[in-house]
Structures are given as C-alpha cells and as structure tokens.
Amino acid sequence: MKEETENNTQIPDAAPPKRRRGRPLSGHAKDIIIHIRCTPEQKDMFMRMGGADWLRTFLDTIQEGFERKPARRAEETSSTGS
C-alpha cells in the first residue's frame, strides 16, 4: 500500500526486512562447536540429560568450582604439636 502526501506524491512501501539465514540464535554466546565420538547408549544418555543445554550448565558449574579457592584440609588447620 502506498501513501499519498499533501501534494499527492506517492511514497513507495518500504522493502520488507531481510531475514537472517541459518539457525536461530538460542540466547547463548556460542563460539565453537564440539564434535565427539560416543556409543549409541552414551548419546541416548546425553539426550536424556538435556543435550547441549545440560552440558553447558554442567561445564559452567564445574568452572565455578575451579574459580573458588580450595578449602583448607582439616590436617592443615589443626596443630598436632609435633
């Protein structure tokens, strides 16, 4: 549909926005793709656990553990007096 201005000149319709090609973004900042070899049973377990979303959450949780300072062991904190 074209609009007319006050002096009866027509304004052409704007071109439709171009669509992004490829897979839609899922909200995660993904920079790389990991390919692994596994058995069919391992693949089934991976999918039951939640697939890629589960793996990202699992790796994030492990990373948090590495970033924390390790707790001191009881042996190091108690003085034996030897």
N, C-alpha and C positions, 0 to 999 in steps of 0.2 A: 504494500500500500504506500503510495506516495502522498506527501503532504504538500499543500499549497501555501505559499507565504502571502503577505499582504499585497504584493504586486503581481500575484498569480504566476510566480515562477515555481516550478516543481523541485522538491528536494528528493533526490533518489534515496531509496531504502539503504540502510547500512548493510554491508555484507555480513552474513552470519558469522559468528565467531568460529575460528578454526578449532577443531578438536585435536587434543593431544593423542598421538598414536602410541600404541603399546599397552602394556598392562597398567591398570590404575595404581596409583600410589596407595600404600596401606597405612601411611602415617609414621612409619619407621624410617629412620635415615639409614638406608641400606647402601653400602658402598661396594660390597663384594658378594659373590655367590660361592658357596662351598659345595663341592661335589664329593660324595663319599661312596664307598662300596660297602654293602651290607647284605645280610641274608634276607630272604623274604619275611622271615619271622621278626627280624630286627626292624625292618621297615614297618611292619604292622604295629609293633610296639611303639615306634616313633610316632606314627599317625595317631594311635590311641592316646598317647601322652599329650598330644596337642600340636604336633608337627613343628613348623618353623617358629610359631609364636611361643611354644613351650621352650624350645631350645634357646631362643633369645632371652627369655625370662630366667632360665636356668643359668646361662652364662653371666648375666648381669648379677645374679645372686652370688655366684662364685667370686666374681670380680670384687664385690663389696667386701667379702671375707678377706681377700688379699690386701685390700686397701687399709683395713683396720690393723692396728698394732697387735701382735700376738700377745695373749695373756701370759703372765709370768707363771711358771710352773710352781707347784707347792714346794718342791725341793729347793728352788732358788729363793723363796721368800722366807722359809723357816731357817733359823740359825741352829745348827747342830752343836756348835761349840767345840768342834774337833780341831 
